[in-house]
Amino acid sequence: MIQLDVSIMGQGYRLACREGEEKMLREAVAYLDEKMCSIRDGGKIKGNDRIAVMASLAIAAELLATKSPNGPLSEMSMSEIRQKMETMNRVLDQALMPQEDLF
């Protein structure tokens, strides 16, 4: 195993990977960083944890859409998927809002 120092949204991380998988891991980090920065820069979602959840959902939706033409998202356009994700974000905001007052 080797250690890689990477940055996601300006935050440094040290990740382990097998030798020979460095390029793939760096590409994954760059893709995640791009998604998270795009969500952050959109200004609608606050908090790194929420940004990470929304980026994860976006990436999972992309994976499911490309993985199986008959999958659960195959009938939906990316616009429809984004709409559903925005709805999920509103639900998350409402559910997490009482917790924000604790901090």
N, CA, C and O atoms as a Tinker XYZ file with bonds, in Angstrom:
   412  protein
     1  N      0.844000   -1.186000    0.000000    73     2
     2  CA     0.000000    0.000000    0.000000    64     1     3
     3  C      0.882000    1.240000    0.000000    63     2     4     5
     4  O      1.940000    1.281000    0.628000    81     3
     5  N      0.418000    2.235000   -0.715000    73     3     6
     6  CA     1.132000    3.502000   -0.725000    64     5     7
     7  C      0.194000    4.603000   -0.249000    63     6     8     9
     8  O     -1.025000    4.432000   -0.263000    81     7
     9  N      0.752000    5.721000    0.167000    73     7    10
    10  CA    -0.018000    6.858000    0.668000    64     9    11
    11  C      0.005000    7.976000   -0.368000    63    10    12    13
    12  O      1.052000    8.293000   -0.933000    81    11
    13  N     -1.163000    8.570000   -0.610000    73    11    14
    14  CA    -1.268000    9.718000   -1.509000    64    13    15
    15  C     -1.836000   10.894000   -0.732000    63    14    16    17
    16  O     -2.801000   10.743000    0.017000    81    15
    17  N     -1.242000   12.056000   -0.909000    73    15    18
    18  CA    -1.806000   13.282000   -0.349000    64    17    19
    19  C     -2.647000   13.931000   -1.430000    63    18    20    21
    20  O     -2.165000   14.202000   -2.530000    81    19
    21  N     -3.917000   14.179000   -1.106000    73    19    22
    22  CA    -4.848000   14.775000   -2.061000    64    21    23
    23  C     -5.583000   15.923000   -1.384000    63    22    24    25
    24  O     -5.504000   16.100000   -0.168000    81    23
    25  N     -6.299000   16.697000   -2.191000    73    23    26
    26  CA    -7.083000   17.811000   -1.679000    64    25    27
    27  C     -8.482000   17.740000   -2.268000    63    26    28    29
    28  O     -8.660000   17.576000   -3.475000    81    27
    29  N     -9.470000   17.865000   -1.391000    73    27    30
    30  CA   -10.873000   17.909000   -1.800000    64    29    31
    31  C    -11.477000   19.153000   -1.175000    63    30    32    33
    32  O    -11.514000   19.284000    0.049000    81    31
    33  N    -11.946000   20.057000   -2.003000    73    31    34
    34  CA   -12.482000   21.342000   -1.567000    64    33    35
    35  C    -11.496000   22.071000   -0.647000    63    34    36    37
    36  O    -11.890000   22.676000    0.350000    81    35
    37  N    -10.216000   22.002000   -0.999000    73    35    38
    38  CA    -9.197000   22.710000   -0.236000    64    37    39
    39  C     -8.759000   22.030000    1.044000    63    38    40    41
    40  O     -7.865000   22.525000    1.731000    81    39
    41  N     -9.364000   20.917000    1.376000    73    39    42
    42  CA    -9.020000   20.167000    2.590000    64    41    43
    43  C     -8.099000   19.015000    2.206000    63    42    44    45
    44  O     -8.407000   18.246000    1.295000    81    43
    45  N     -6.980000   18.897000    2.895000    73    43    46
    46  CA    -6.034000   17.839000    2.592000    64    45    47
    47  C     -6.417000   16.512000    3.214000    63    46    48    49
    48  O     -6.940000   16.461000    4.327000    81    47
    49  N     -6.153000   15.448000    2.490000    73    47    50
    50  CA    -6.413000   14.083000    2.955000    64    49    51
    51  C     -5.238000   13.201000    2.559000    63    50    52    53
    52  O     -4.626000   13.403000    1.510000    81    51
    53  N     -4.932000   12.244000    3.384000    73    51    54
    54  CA    -3.941000   11.225000    3.042000    64    53    55
    55  C     -4.718000    9.924000    2.839000    63    54    56    57
    56  O     -5.387000    9.430000    3.746000    81    55
    57  N     -4.612000    9.389000    1.633000    73    55    58
    58  CA    -5.352000    8.183000    1.273000    64    57    59
    59  C     -4.385000    7.054000    0.947000    63    58    60    61
    60  O     -3.285000    7.285000    0.444000    81    59
    61  N     -4.803000    5.855000    1.237000    73    59    62
    62  CA    -4.004000    4.678000    0.914000    64    61    63
    63  C     -4.597000    4.000000   -0.318000    63    62    64    65
    64  O     -5.813000    3.956000   -0.505000    81    63
    65  N     -3.707000    3.477000   -1.144000    73    63    66
    66  CA    -4.153000    2.696000   -2.290000    64    65    67
    67  C     -3.063000    1.703000   -2.655000    63    66    68    69
    68  O     -1.920000    1.814000   -2.210000    81    67
    69  N     -3.439000    0.737000   -3.469000    73    67    70
    70  CA    -2.462000   -0.251000   -3.930000    64    69    71
    71  C     -1.553000    0.381000   -4.982000    63    70    72    73
    72  O     -1.954000    1.287000   -5.712000    81    71
    73  N     -0.355000   -0.104000   -5.038000    73    71    74
    74  CA     0.576000    0.367000   -6.054000    64    73    75
    75  C     -0.018000    0.085000   -7.433000    63    74    76    77
    76  O     -0.546000   -0.998000   -7.684000    81    75
    77  N      0.073000    1.055000   -8.305000    73    75    78
    78  CA    -0.489000    0.929000   -9.642000    64    77    79
    79  C     -1.887000    1.500000   -9.763000    63    78    80    81
    80  O     -2.400000    1.633000  -10.874000    81    79
    81  N     -2.526000    1.846000   -8.637000    73    79    82
    82  CA    -3.881000    2.396000   -8.656000    64    81    83
    83  C     -3.899000    3.892000   -8.362000    63    82    84    85
    84  O     -4.965000    4.483000   -8.189000    81    83
    85  N     -2.713000    4.505000   -8.307000    73    83    86
    86  CA    -2.624000    5.919000   -7.953000    64    85    87
    87  C     -3.377000    6.807000   -8.939000    63    86    88    89
    88  O     -4.114000    7.710000   -8.542000    81    87
    89  N     -3.183000    6.537000  -10.233000    73    87    90
    90  CA    -3.821000    7.373000  -11.256000    64    89    91
    91  C     -5.343000    7.310000  -11.127000    63    90    92    93
    92  O     -6.017000    8.338000  -11.193000    81    91
    93  N     -5.875000    6.118000  -10.946000    73    91    94
    94  CA    -7.317000    5.956000  -10.825000    64    93    95
    95  C     -7.849000    6.693000   -9.587000    63    94    96    97
    96  O     -8.894000    7.342000   -9.644000    81    95
    97  N     -7.122000    6.585000   -8.474000    73    95    98
    98  CA    -7.550000    7.268000   -7.253000    64    97    99
    99  C     -7.491000    8.780000   -7.442000    63    98   100   101
   100  O     -8.405000    9.491000   -7.025000    81    99
   101  N     -6.427000    9.276000   -8.063000    73    99   102
   102  CA    -6.323000   10.728000   -8.298000    64   101   103
   103  C     -7.447000   11.219000   -9.215000    63   102   104   105
   104  O     -7.969000   12.317000   -9.019000    81   103
   105  N     -7.818000   10.421000  -10.204000    73   103   106
   106  CA    -8.929000   10.793000  -11.087000    64   105   107
   107  C    -10.250000   10.818000  -10.316000    63   106   108   109
   108  O    -11.077000   11.706000  -10.524000    81   107
   109  N    -10.444000    9.850000   -9.435000    73   107   110
   110  CA   -11.657000    9.814000   -8.614000    64   109   111
   111  C    -11.715000   11.026000   -7.688000    63   110   112   113
   112  O    -12.768000   11.642000   -7.523000    81   111
   113  N    -10.577000   11.361000   -7.086000    73   111   114
   114  CA   -10.511000   12.529000   -6.198000    64   113   115
   115  C    -10.824000   13.802000   -6.984000    63   114   116   117
   116  O    -11.579000   14.652000   -6.512000    81   115
   117  N    -10.252000   13.937000   -8.176000    73   115   118
   118  CA   -10.494000   15.123000   -8.995000    64   117   119
   119  C    -11.973000   15.227000   -9.373000    63   118   120   121
   120  O    -12.542000   16.318000   -9.377000    81   119
   121  N    -12.588000   14.092000   -9.690000    73   119   122
   122  CA   -14.003000   14.087000  -10.060000    64   121   123
   123  C    -14.871000   14.483000   -8.869000    63   122   124   125
   124  O    -15.789000   15.293000   -9.005000    81   123
   125  N    -14.582000   13.914000   -7.707000    73   123   126
   126  CA   -15.334000   14.251000   -6.499000    64   125   127
   127  C    -15.136000   15.720000   -6.137000    63   126   128   129
   128  O    -16.095000   16.410000   -5.791000    81   127
   129  N    -13.908000   16.196000   -6.215000    73   127   130
   130  CA   -13.613000   17.597000   -5.906000    64   129   131
   131  C    -14.399000   18.526000   -6.828000    63   130   132   133
   132  O    -14.959000   19.529000   -6.386000    81   131
   133  N    -14.433000   18.182000   -8.112000    73   131   134
   134  CA   -15.183000   18.989000   -9.077000    64   133   135
   135  C    -16.671000   19.029000   -8.726000    63   134   136   137
   136  O    -17.292000   20.092000   -8.742000    81   135
   137  N    -17.234000   17.869000   -8.411000    73   135   138
   138  CA   -18.660000   17.803000   -8.049000    64   137   139
   139  C    -18.945000   18.621000   -6.797000    63   138   140   141
   140  O    -19.887000   19.412000   -6.762000    81   139
   141  N    -18.120000   18.423000   -5.766000    73   139   142
   142  CA   -18.360000   19.116000   -4.494000    64   141   143
   143  C    -18.178000   20.626000   -4.639000    63   142   144   145
   144  O    -18.968000   21.396000   -4.093000    81   143
   145  N    -17.153000   21.056000   -5.364000    73   143   146
   146  CA   -16.935000   22.492000   -5.562000    64   145   147
   147  C    -18.075000   23.108000   -6.365000    63   146   148   149
   148  O    -18.492000   24.234000   -6.095000    81   147
   149  N    -18.575000   22.375000   -7.345000    73   147   150
   150  CA   -19.696000   22.864000   -8.141000    64   149   151
   151  C    -20.942000   23.056000   -7.275000    63   150   152   153
   152  O    -21.647000   24.058000   -7.403000    81   151
   153  N    -21.205000   22.102000   -6.405000    73   151   154
   154  CA   -22.361000   22.212000   -5.503000    64   153   155
   155  C    -22.162000   23.369000   -4.535000    63   154   156   157
   156  O    -23.077000   24.163000   -4.314000    81   155
   157  N    -20.963000   23.465000   -3.955000    73   155   158
   158  CA   -20.651000   24.555000   -3.023000    64   157   159
   159  C    -20.792000   25.905000   -3.708000    63   158   160   161
   160  O    -21.391000   26.827000   -3.155000    81   159
   161  N    -20.241000   26.021000   -4.912000    73   159   162
   162  CA   -20.250000   27.288000   -5.628000    64   161   163
   163  C    -21.644000   27.669000   -6.115000    63   162   164   165
   164  O    -21.906000   28.835000   -6.410000    81   163
   165  N    -22.535000   26.685000   -6.199000    73   163   166
   166  CA   -23.925000   26.972000   -6.547000    64   165   167
   167  C    -24.616000   27.787000   -5.471000    63   166   168   169
   168  O    -25.609000   28.464000   -5.737000    81   167
   169  N    -24.088000   27.722000   -4.248000    73   167   170
   170  CA   -24.566000   28.557000   -3.154000    64   169   171
   171  C    -25.845000   28.130000   -2.478000    63   170   172   173
   172  O    -26.269000   28.770000   -1.516000    81   171
   173  N    -26.473000   27.076000   -2.946000    73   171   174
   174  CA   -27.754000   26.675000   -2.357000    64   173   175
   175  C    -27.581000   25.751000   -1.165000    63   174   176   177
   176  O    -28.466000   25.663000   -0.314000    81   175
   177  N    -26.448000   25.059000   -1.097000    73   175   178
   178  CA   -26.239000   24.065000   -0.055000    64   177   179
   179  C    -25.086000   24.516000    0.818000    63   178   180   181
   180  O    -24.009000   24.844000    0.321000    81   179
   181  N    -25.315000   24.530000    2.116000    73   179   182
   182  CA   -24.303000   24.938000    3.081000    64   181   183
   183  C    -23.852000   23.722000    3.876000    63   182   184   185
   184  O    -24.633000   22.804000    4.122000    81   183
   185  N    -22.622000   23.724000    4.263000    73   183   186
   186  CA   -22.094000   22.652000    5.098000    64   185   187
   187  C    -21.452000   21.557000    4.277000    63   186   188   189
   188  O    -22.055000   21.001000    3.359000    81   187
   189  N    -20.203000   21.257000    4.631000    73   187   190
   190  CA   -19.464000   20.246000    3.872000    64   189   191
   191  C    -20.120000   18.879000    3.911000    63   190   192   193
   192  O    -20.035000   18.130000    2.937000    81   191
   193  N    -20.779000   18.531000    5.022000    73   191   194
   194  CA   -21.424000   17.226000    5.097000    64   193   195
   195  C    -22.576000   17.137000    4.102000    63   194   196   197
   196  O    -22.754000   16.104000    3.457000    81   195
   197  N    -23.345000   18.186000    3.971000    73   195   198
   198  CA   -24.454000   18.185000    3.010000    64   197   199
   199  C    -23.937000   18.200000    1.575000    63   198   200   201
   200  O    -24.479000   17.526000    0.699000    81   199
   201  N    -22.894000   18.969000    1.352000    73   199   202
   202  CA   -22.286000   19.004000    0.024000    64   201   203
   203  C    -21.795000   17.609000   -0.346000    63   202   204   205
   204  O    -21.988000   17.160000   -1.475000    81   203
   205  N    -21.159000   16.923000    0.604000    73   203   206
   206  CA   -20.663000   15.570000    0.351000    64   205   207
   207  C    -21.807000   14.611000    0.054000    63   206   208   209
   208  O    -21.691000   13.770000   -0.838000    81   207
   209  N    -22.904000   14.723000    0.785000    73   207   210
   210  CA   -24.059000   13.847000    0.544000    64   209   211
   211  C    -24.636000   14.101000   -0.839000    63   210   212   213
   212  O    -24.941000   13.153000   -1.562000    81   211
   213  N    -24.790000   15.367000   -1.221000    73   211   214
   214  CA   -25.371000   15.668000   -2.524000    64   213   215
   215  C    -24.444000   15.237000   -3.651000    63   214   216   217
   216  O    -24.907000   14.743000   -4.679000    81   215
   217  N    -23.142000   15.417000   -3.468000    73   215   218
   218  CA   -22.191000   14.955000   -4.485000    64   217   219
   219  C    -22.245000   13.439000   -4.604000    63   218   220   221
   220  O    -22.196000   12.894000   -5.707000    81   219
   221  N    -22.346000   12.766000   -3.471000    73   219   222
   222  CA   -22.441000   11.300000   -3.485000    64   221   223
   223  C    -23.696000   10.843000   -4.210000    63   222   224   225
   224  O    -23.656000    9.895000   -4.994000    81   223
   225  N    -24.801000   11.512000   -3.950000    73   223   226
   226  CA   -26.045000   11.160000   -4.637000    64   225   227
   227  C    -25.937000   11.398000   -6.139000    63   226   228   229
   228  O    -26.417000   10.590000   -6.934000    81   227
   229  N    -25.315000   12.493000   -6.523000    73   227   230
   230  CA   -25.157000   12.784000   -7.951000    64   229   231
   231  C    -24.296000   11.725000   -8.628000    63   230   232   233
   232  O    -24.617000   11.258000   -9.721000    81   231
   233  N    -23.214000   11.355000   -7.981000    73   231   234
   234  CA   -22.324000   10.345000   -8.557000    64   233   235
   235  C    -23.000000    8.984000   -8.593000    63   234   236   237
   236  O    -22.852000    8.244000   -9.566000    81   235
   237  N    -23.743000    8.647000   -7.539000    73   235   238
   238  CA   -24.470000    7.370000   -7.523000    64   237   239
   239  C    -25.516000    7.339000   -8.634000    63   238   240   241
   240  O    -25.695000    6.313000   -9.291000    81   239
   241  N    -26.201000    8.450000   -8.843000    73   239   242
   242  CA   -27.205000    8.516000   -9.907000    64   241   243
   243  C    -26.554000    8.329000  -11.275000    63   242   244   245
   244  O    -27.086000    7.626000  -12.133000    81   243
   245  N    -25.401000    8.963000  -11.470000    73   243   246
   246  CA   -24.682000    8.794000  -12.731000    64   245   247
   247  C    -24.275000    7.337000  -12.929000    63   246   248   249
   248  O    -24.412000    6.785000  -14.021000    81   247
   249  N    -23.779000    6.728000  -11.869000    73   247   250
   250  CA   -23.357000    5.332000  -11.950000    64   249   251
   251  C    -24.526000    4.421000  -12.289000    63   250   252   253
   252  O    -24.425000    3.572000  -13.175000    81   251
   253  N    -25.629000    4.600000  -11.585000    73   251   254
   254  CA   -26.791000    3.752000  -11.836000    64   253   255
   255  C    -27.347000    3.956000  -13.239000    63   254   256   257
   256  O    -27.800000    3.005000  -13.877000    81   255
   257  N    -27.314000    5.188000  -13.715000    73   255   258
   258  CA   -27.840000    5.471000  -15.048000    64   257   259
   259  C    -26.983000    4.833000  -16.133000    63   258   260   261
   260  O    -27.498000    4.401000  -17.164000    81   259
   261  N    -25.684000    4.777000  -15.901000    73   259   262
   262  CA   -24.809000    4.202000  -16.924000    64   261   263
   263  C    -24.605000    2.709000  -16.740000    63   262   264   265
   264  O    -24.297000    1.996000  -17.695000    81   263
   265  N    -24.777000    2.242000  -15.525000    73   263   266
   266  CA   -24.523000    0.834000  -15.214000    64   265   267
   267  C    -25.560000   -0.088000  -15.843000    63   266   268   269
   268  O    -25.222000   -1.153000  -16.361000    81   267
   269  N    -26.802000    0.319000  -15.794000    73   267   270
   270  CA   -27.857000   -0.560000  -16.278000    64   269   271
   271  C    -28.877000    0.226000  -17.090000    63   270   272   273
   272  O    -29.539000    1.115000  -16.554000    81   271
   273  N    -29.011000   -0.087000  -18.361000    73   271   274
   274  CA   -30.007000    0.625000  -19.166000    64   273   275
   275  C    -31.431000    0.386000  -18.675000    63   274   276   277
   276  O    -32.335000    1.157000  -18.995000    81   275
   277  N    -31.632000   -0.665000  -17.908000    73   275   278
   278  CA   -32.956000   -0.944000  -17.357000    64   277   279
   279  C    -33.002000   -0.663000  -15.865000    63   278   280   281
   280  O    -33.915000   -1.115000  -15.175000    81   279
   281  N    -32.023000    0.081000  -15.362000    73   279   282
   282  CA   -31.924000    0.370000  -13.942000    64   281   283
   283  C    -32.983000    1.353000  -13.481000    63   282   284   285
   284  O    -33.786000    1.837000  -14.279000    81   283
   285  N    -32.979000    1.644000  -12.177000    73   283   286
   286  CA   -34.028000    2.484000  -11.593000    64   285   287
   287  C    -34.037000    3.917000  -12.125000    63   286   288   289
   288  O    -35.052000    4.605000  -12.013000    81   287
   289  N    -32.932000    4.374000  -12.697000    73   287   290
   290  CA   -32.879000    5.745000  -13.207000    64   289   291
   291  C    -32.867000    5.816000  -14.720000    63   290   292   293
   292  O    -32.732000    6.900000  -15.286000    81   291
   293  N    -33.007000    4.687000  -15.382000    73   291   294
   294  CA   -32.860000    4.662000  -16.840000    64   293   295
   295  C    -33.939000    5.462000  -17.555000    63   294   296   297
   296  O    -33.710000    5.942000  -18.665000    81   295
   297  N    -35.081000    5.612000  -16.962000    73   295   298
   298  CA   -36.186000    6.330000  -17.599000    64   297   299
   299  C    -36.145000    7.829000  -17.306000    63   298   300   301
   300  O    -36.956000    8.586000  -17.839000    81   299
   301  N    -35.209000    8.261000  -16.465000    73   299   302
   302  CA   -35.170000    9.654000  -16.044000    64   301   303
   303  C    -34.058000   10.405000  -16.766000    63   302   304   305
   304  O    -32.987000    9.860000  -17.032000    81   303
   305  N    -34.335000   11.664000  -17.075000    73   303   306
   306  CA   -33.298000   12.523000  -17.635000    64   305   307
   307  C    -32.441000   13.052000  -16.486000    63   306   308   309
   308  O    -32.848000   12.988000  -15.326000    81   307
   309  N    -31.264000   13.572000  -16.805000    73   307   310
   310  CA   -30.408000   14.154000  -15.761000    64   309   311
   311  C    -31.120000   15.327000  -15.096000    63   310   312   313
   312  O    -30.921000   15.571000  -13.906000    81   311
   313  N    -31.934000   16.046000  -15.831000    73   311   314
   314  CA   -32.692000   17.159000  -15.254000    64   313   315
   315  C    -33.665000   16.652000  -14.193000    63   314   316   317
   316  O    -33.798000   17.249000  -13.124000    81   315
   317  N    -34.339000   15.551000  -14.497000    73   315   318
   318  CA   -35.268000   14.964000  -13.522000    64   317   319
   319  C    -34.525000   14.449000  -12.294000    63   318   320   321
   320  O    -34.999000   14.588000  -11.167000    81   319
   321  N    -33.364000   13.857000  -12.521000    73   319   322
   322  CA   -32.551000   13.369000  -11.402000    64   321   323
   323  C    -32.126000   14.546000  -10.537000    63   322   324   325
   324  O    -32.188000   14.467000   -9.311000    81   323
   325  N    -31.693000   15.639000  -11.166000    73   323   326
   326  CA   -31.292000   16.830000  -10.403000    64   325   327
   327  C    -32.465000   17.371000   -9.591000    63   326   328   329
   328  O    -32.291000   17.772000   -8.440000    81   327
   329  N    -33.662000   17.385000  -10.188000    73   327   330
   330  CA   -34.848000   17.846000   -9.467000    64   329   331
   331  C    -35.093000   16.984000   -8.230000    63   330   332   333
   332  O    -35.360000   17.503000   -7.146000    81   331
   333  N    -35.002000   15.673000   -8.399000    73   331   334
   334  CA   -35.198000   14.771000   -7.265000    64   333   335
   335  C    -34.139000   15.014000   -6.196000    63   334   336   337
   336  O    -34.437000   14.967000   -5.003000    81   335
   337  N    -32.908000   15.272000   -6.620000    73   335   338
   338  CA   -31.842000   15.538000   -5.664000    64   337   339
   339  C    -32.099000   16.840000   -4.909000    63   338   340   341
   340  O    -31.846000   16.917000   -3.707000    81   339
   341  N    -32.598000   17.859000   -5.599000    73   339   342
   342  CA   -32.923000   19.114000   -4.936000    64   341   343
   343  C    -34.038000   18.907000   -3.918000    63   342   344   345
   344  O    -34.017000   19.496000   -2.837000    81   343
   345  N    -35.007000   18.073000   -4.266000    73   343   346
   346  CA   -36.082000   17.751000   -3.319000    64   345   347
   347  C    -35.512000   17.037000   -2.105000    63   346   348   349
   348  O    -35.883000   17.344000   -0.972000    81   347
   349  N    -34.604000   16.076000   -2.333000    73   347   350
   350  CA   -33.960000   15.383000   -1.213000    64   349   351
   351  C    -33.183000   16.361000   -0.353000    63   350   352   353
   352  O    -33.166000   16.232000    0.871000    81   351
   353  N    -32.539000   17.337000   -0.978000    73   351   354
   354  CA   -31.791000   18.330000   -0.213000    64   353   355
   355  C    -32.712000   19.143000    0.687000    63   354   356   357
   356  O    -32.374000   19.420000    1.837000    81   355
   357  N    -33.869000   19.523000    0.168000    73   355   358
   358  CA   -34.827000   20.272000    0.997000    64   357   359
   359  C    -35.290000   19.437000    2.181000    63   358   360   361
   360  O    -35.429000   19.948000    3.292000    81   359
   361  N    -35.528000   18.155000    1.942000    73   359   362
   362  CA   -35.924000   17.264000    3.031000    64   361   363
   363  C    -34.802000   17.156000    4.057000    63   362   364   365
   364  O    -35.059000   17.190000    5.260000    81   363
   365  N    -33.564000   17.025000    3.594000    73   363   366
   366  CA   -32.416000   16.979000    4.501000    64   365   367
   367  C    -32.307000   18.273000    5.299000    63   366   368   369
   368  O    -32.063000   18.240000    6.506000    81   367
   369  N    -32.485000   19.415000    4.632000    73   367   370
   370  CA   -32.428000   20.698000    5.330000    64   369   371
   371  C    -33.450000   20.762000    6.456000    63   370   372   373
   372  O    -33.137000   21.181000    7.571000    81   371
   373  N    -34.669000   20.346000    6.156000    73   371   374
   374  CA   -35.725000   20.384000    7.166000    64   373   375
   375  C    -35.428000   19.435000    8.320000    63   374   376   377
   376  O    -35.686000   19.757000    9.480000    81   375
   377  N    -34.885000   18.264000    7.995000    73   375   378
   378  CA   -34.596000   17.281000    9.042000    64   377   379
   379  C    -33.408000   17.694000    9.893000    63   378   380   381
   380  O    -33.391000   17.433000   11.096000    81   379
   381  N    -32.413000   18.336000    9.289000    73   379   382
   382  CA   -31.191000   18.682000   10.010000    64   381   383
   383  C    -31.250000   20.060000   10.672000    63   382   384   385
   384  O    -30.414000   20.364000   11.523000    81   383
   385  N    -32.211000   20.889000   10.303000    73   383   386
   386  CA   -32.281000   22.240000   10.843000    64   385   387
   387  C    -32.355000   22.264000   12.375000    63   386   388   389
   388  O    -31.652000   23.063000   12.994000    81   387
   389  N    -33.175000   21.423000   13.006000    73   387   390
   390  CA   -33.197000   21.448000   14.482000    64   389   391
   391  C    -31.835000   21.097000   15.091000    63   390   392   393
   392  O    -31.514000   21.581000   16.177000    81   391
   393  N    -31.040000   20.281000   14.430000    73   391   394
   394  CA   -29.733000   19.905000   14.958000    64   393   395
   395  C    -28.750000   21.061000   14.888000    63   394   396   397
   396  O    -27.853000   21.153000   15.725000    81   395
   397  N    -28.898000   21.954000   13.900000    73   395   398
   398  CA   -27.997000   23.080000   13.766000    64   397   399
   399  C    -28.082000   24.004000   14.978000    63   398   400   401
   400  O    -27.093000   24.620000   15.375000    81   399
   401  N    -29.274000   24.090000   15.557000    73   399   402
   402  CA   -29.454000   24.940000   16.725000    64   401   403
   403  C    -28.689000   24.418000   17.941000    63   402   404   405
   404  O    -28.421000   25.169000   18.879000    81   403
   405  N    -28.344000   23.143000   17.922000    73   403   406
   406  CA   -27.606000   22.554000   19.041000    64   405   407
   407  C    -26.157000   23.004000   19.061000    63   406   408   409
   408  O    -25.510000   22.982000   20.108000    81   407
   409  N    -25.648000   23.411000   17.911000    73   407   410
   410  CA   -24.238000   23.795000   17.820000    64   409   411
   411  C    -24.170000   25.272000   17.736000    63   410   412
   412  O    -23.078000   25.836000   17.651000    81   411
